[in-house]
Amino acid sequence: MHKQTVRYLIGGVFALVIAMGIGRFSYTVILPYMQEAFEFSRATAGYLATSNYLGYLVGAWVAGRLPIGNKRIPFLRIALVISILTTAFMGFTNAIIIWYILRFISGVMSAFIFVVMTSLVLDQLSSSRNMQLSGLFYSGVGMGIALSAVIVSPIHAMFNWNGTWIALALFCFVLFVWIVLFIKPIPPSKQLAESQIIISQKTPPPSWMKWLIIAYSLEGLGYIVTGTFIVSIAQESTSFHGDAAFVWFAVGVAAIPSCIVWSKLAQRYGYVKILLISMFLQAIGIVLPALATNSMILYASAFIFGATFMGITTVGTTLARQIVPVNSHQIIGYLTAGYALGQMIGPSIAGTLANFTNSYQYALIGASLVVMLGALCLIGGVKYDSSN
């Protein structure tokens, strides 16, 4: 494998750890400690998550519209620095209104980094004929989640909830230094030639793209309920025994290899079929804690969730780039914006419903049905697999 491809993969993984695994998802595992310290409601927890996802929507939309083709790396570095600072500043204030602002900015940066880094890495993998390694790149999210789940509890024990945010930011800064060293501009001529070859072979089917975006948006709406509240569900359950943070660790551990596995399955059996199957499987995982909240059920739910949510992202974004290979950051940006719109709405509805019913049960059932509906939207596109 080309040295530059290896560097882009490692830098890409580190960027996803910073922006997604920690910048975005560490909130899930720190949330119970913050609720304990400040006694804010489930609804407030949901609104805080929603502010982050509103930012994610804005970031995805901006990334899809900005003409940054040859300036992606400078923009990426700026976004990474801002992402790290918003993580650090969470630990310097107790004001909920400031948390809303910080989580919003963090969301903008997470989406921007995800879209730009994805387009950089996928373009590099495509030009070096190594697209089968895309799953390795997406495993960075799972690594970040698993890492935050393992280190948050001991850091919290020593430095409280606010010290945890600061410590995570310091770790992210170390990764950022490596990203600057690894992700450097590459000559555009090779990528352009590759794009021209691909586009001459494929004509984007607009009707199929529409259904893919709808399905992916519904996935965003449904998956995020588990993604936001599963640690809190474990923490509140009288039948769950042990440290609730380990539920999040199960999510991360399952997510790490999942991207590689789903990517290989998609290459063998077809991207649309595998996307549909993974969404149905995820829907089952989401609904499990609505049936019972003992340790075995919660770990099973976390594992299924972890094994599918980044796999769905891997297959969905790779499929989108396959359909529209030129200016990939734009189509990935639009796809991510639909996803972000769904996940922005999800936590507020789920948190409010949980407050009203004093249970997460109905929110989980609704989330599972939404993901199933998204999977059904893909049925019409299965023929795309057989034509490629």
Rosetta blueprint (number, residue, H / E / L):
1 M L
2 H L
3 K H
4 Q H
5 T H
6 V H
7 R H
8 Y H
9 L H
10 I H
11 G H
12 G H
13 V H
14 F H
15 A H
16 L H
17 V H
18 I H
19 A H
20 M H
21 G H
22 I H
23 G L
24 R L
25 F L
26 S H
27 Y H
28 T H
29 V H
30 I H
31 L H
32 P H
33 Y H
34 M H
35 Q H
36 E H
37 A H
38 F H
39 E L
40 F L
41 S L
42 R H
43 A H
44 T H
45 A H
46 G H
47 Y H
48 L H
49 A H
50 T H
51 S H
52 N H
53 Y H
54 L H
55 G H
56 Y H
57 L H
58 V H
59 G H
60 A H
61 W H
62 V H
63 A H
64 G H
65 R H
66 L L
67 P L
68 I L
69 G L
70 N L
71 K L
72 R H
73 I H
74 P H
75 F H
76 L H
77 R H
78 I H
79 A H
80 L H
81 V H
82 I H
83 S H
84 I H
85 L H
86 T H
87 T H
88 A H
89 F H
90 M H
91 G H
92 F H
93 T L
94 N L
95 A L
96 I H
97 I H
98 I H
99 W H
100 Y H
101 I H
102 L H
103 R H
104 F H
105 I H
106 S H
107 G H
108 V H
109 M H
110 S H
111 A H
112 F H
113 I H
114 F H
115 V H
116 V H
117 M H
118 T H
119 S H
120 L H
121 V H
122 L H
123 D H
124 Q H
125 L H
126 S H
127 S H
128 S L
129 R L
130 N L
131 M H
132 Q H
133 L H
134 S H
135 G H
136 L H
137 F H
138 Y H
139 S H
140 G H
141 V H
142 G H
143 M H
144 G H
145 I H
146 A H
147 L H
148 S H
149 A H
150 V H
151 I H
152 V H
153 S H
154 P H
155 I H
156 H H
157 A H
158 M H
159 F H
160 N H
161 W H
162 N H
163 G H
164 T H
165 W H
166 I H
167 A H
168 L H
169 A H
170 L H
171 F H
172 C H
173 F H
174 V H
175 L H
176 F H
177 V H
178 W H
179 I H
180 V H
181 L H
182 F H
183 I L
184 K L
185 P L
186 I L
187 P L
188 P H
189 S H
190 K H
191 Q H
192 L H
193 A H
194 E H
195 S H
196 Q H
197 I H
198 I H
199 I H
200 S H
201 Q H
202 K L
203 T L
204 P L
205 P L
206 P H
207 S H
208 W H
209 M H
210 K H
211 W H
212 L H
213 I H
214 I H
215 A H
216 Y H
217 S H
218 L H
219 E H
220 G H
221 L H
222 G H
223 Y H
224 I H
225 V H
226 T H
227 G H
228 T H
229 F H
230 I H
231 V H
232 S H
233 I H
234 A H
235 Q H
236 E H
237 S L
238 T L
239 S L
240 F L
241 H L
242 G L
243 D L
244 A L
245 A H
246 F H
247 V H
248 W H
249 F H
250 A H
251 V H
252 G H
253 V H
254 A H
255 A H
256 I H
257 P H
258 S H
259 C H
260 I H
261 V H
262 W H
263 S H
264 K H
265 L H
266 A H
267 Q H
268 R H
269 Y H
270 G L
271 Y H
272 V H
273 K H
274 I H
275 L H
276 L H
277 I H
278 S H
279 M H
280 F H
281 L H
282 Q H
283 A H
284 I H
285 G H
286 I H
287 V H
288 L H
289 P H
290 A H
291 L H
292 A L
293 T L
294 N L
295 S H
296 M H
297 I H
298 L H
299 Y H
300 A H
301 S H
302 A H
303 F H
304 I H
305 F H
306 G H
307 A H
308 T H
309 F H
310 M H
311 G H
312 I H
313 T H
314 T H
315 V H
316 G H
317 T H
318 T H
319 L H
320 A H
321 R H
322 Q H
323 I H
324 V L
325 P L
326 V L
327 N L
328 S H
329 H H
330 Q H
331 I H
332 I H
333 G H
334 Y H
335 L H
336 T H
337 A H
338 G H
339 Y H
340 A H
341 L H
342 G H
343 Q H
344 M H
345 I H
346 G H
347 P H
348 S H
349 I H
350 A H
351 G H
352 T H
353 L H
354 A H
355 N H
356 F H
357 T H
358 N L
359 S L
360 Y L
361 Q H
362 Y H
363 A H
364 L H
365 I H
366 G H
367 A H
368 S H
369 L H
370 V H
371 V H
372 M H
373 L H
374 G H
375 A H
376 L H
377 C L
378 L L
379 I H
380 G H
381 G H
382 V L
383 K H
384 Y H
385 D H
386 S H
387 S L
388 N L
